[in-house]
Amino acid sequence: MIECGMCGHSFTKDEGAACRSGCPVAGGCGMVTCPACGFEFPPESKLVTLITNLLRRPAREPAR
């Protein structure tokens, strides 16, 4: 899931892949467009995604 930094709407990569028709590099820039507010932003890097996923993991309970 991708979260829009402008409005907070969560959406899938497929929903955010639509490029605006007036864009001179339509379909080739890789920008993500929020389907709710239209805000365009670059996709999150794989390194940032990996670190975010590691930090969001629930802590394991200590062994007894």
GIWO-V175608 format. One line per field, one symbol per residue. ss: DSSP state (H for helix, E for strand, C for the rest). phi: phi as a letter, one per 40 degrees, with the letter a starting at -180 (. if undefined). Layout:
ss->???
phi->???
//
This chain:
ss->CEECCCCCCEECCCCCCCCCCCCCCCCCCCCEECCCCCCEECCCCHHHHHHHHHHHCCCCCCCC
phi->.bbcccbgccacccccccccccccbdgbcgcbbcccbgcbaccccccccccccccccccccccb
//
